[in-house]
Amino acid sequence: MKGEFCSFNFSRVKLEKNKEEIVSLLNELPVGFKKGMLFIDAFMNKYGKQWTGNKEVVDCLLALGIAIGAVEIHFVSEVFFPGGLKSYIVK
């Protein structure tokens, strides 16, 4: 699967084995991710603290979430953002 910056090849067995841990990590993201937030917002946790400065780490977490069906991508209207803009929603 292709993330924002990296490509990933996840094992279905390992994804299923670690699903609860992935969901737990996703639940540490700001609560706004339940309605949809941008990639850049995922560098902060729900307490307003920066938990990483590494875009590849954020990319991996969101890709893991997509792979297990816990994260959806929605595109913000091109009317407001030419070329489109992705919004990530944590279910």
C-alpha positions as CSV (number, residue, x, y, z in Angstrom):
1,M,0.0,0.0,0.0
2,K,1.1,3.5,-0.7
3,G,1.2,6.1,2.1
4,E,1.9,9.8,1.9
5,F,5.6,9.4,1.7
6,C,6.4,5.6,1.9
7,S,5.2,2.4,0.4
8,F,4.3,-0.5,2.8
9,N,3.9,-4.2,2.4
10,F,2.1,-5.4,5.6
11,S,1.6,-9.1,6.6
12,R,-2.2,-9.8,7.1
13,V,-1.2,-12.2,9.9
14,K,0.8,-9.6,11.8
15,L,-1.8,-6.9,11.2
16,E,-4.5,-9.2,12.8
17,K,-2.1,-10.1,15.6
18,N,-1.4,-6.4,16.4
19,K,-4.8,-4.9,15.6
20,E,-5.6,-3.9,19.2
21,E,-2.2,-2.2,19.7
22,I,-2.6,-0.3,16.4
23,V,-6.1,0.9,17.5
24,S,-4.7,1.9,20.8
25,L,-2.0,4.0,19.2
26,L,-4.6,5.6,16.8
27,N,-6.8,6.5,19.8
28,E,-3.8,8.6,21.1
29,L,-4.2,10.9,18.2
30,P,-6.2,14.2,18.7
31,V,-10.0,13.5,19.2
32,G,-10.6,15.6,16.0
33,F,-9.5,12.5,14.0
34,K,-12.9,11.0,14.8
35,K,-14.4,13.6,12.4
36,G,-11.3,14.0,10.1
37,M,-8.0,15.8,10.3
38,L,-5.0,16.4,8.1
39,F,-1.7,14.4,8.1
40,I,0.1,17.2,9.7
41,D,-2.2,17.0,12.7
42,A,-1.1,13.4,13.5
43,F,2.3,14.6,14.9
44,M,0.4,15.6,18.0
45,N,-1.3,13.4,20.6
46,K,-4.7,13.9,22.2
47,Y,-3.0,15.8,25.0
48,G,-1.5,18.5,22.7
49,K,2.0,17.1,22.9
50,Q,4.1,16.3,19.9
51,W,4.8,12.6,20.0
52,T,7.0,12.4,16.9
53,G,8.7,14.7,14.4
54,N,9.2,12.0,11.9
55,K,6.8,12.0,8.9
56,E,7.6,8.4,8.1
57,V,6.4,7.3,11.6
58,V,3.1,9.1,11.1
59,D,2.8,7.7,7.6
60,C,3.3,4.2,9.0
61,L,0.7,4.6,11.8
62,L,-2.0,5.9,9.4
63,A,-1.2,3.2,6.8
64,L,-1.5,0.5,9.5
65,G,-4.8,2.0,10.5
66,I,-6.0,1.9,6.8
67,A,-4.8,-1.7,6.5
68,I,-6.9,-2.9,9.4
69,G,-9.9,-0.8,8.4
70,A,-9.7,1.6,11.4
71,V,-8.8,4.7,9.3
72,E,-10.6,6.1,6.2
73,I,-9.3,8.7,3.8
74,H,-11.6,11.4,2.6
75,F,-10.7,14.1,0.1
76,V,-11.5,17.7,0.9
77,S,-13.1,19.6,-2.0
78,E,-10.8,20.8,-4.8
79,V,-12.8,24.0,-4.8
80,F,-11.0,25.0,-1.6
81,F,-7.7,23.1,-2.2
82,P,-6.7,22.8,-5.9
83,G,-5.3,19.3,-6.4
84,G,-7.2,18.0,-3.4
85,L,-6.4,17.4,0.2
86,K,-6.6,14.2,2.2
87,S,-8.5,14.1,5.5
88,Y,-8.0,11.0,7.8
89,I,-10.8,9.7,9.9
90,V,-10.2,7.3,12.7
91,K,-13.3,5.1,13.2
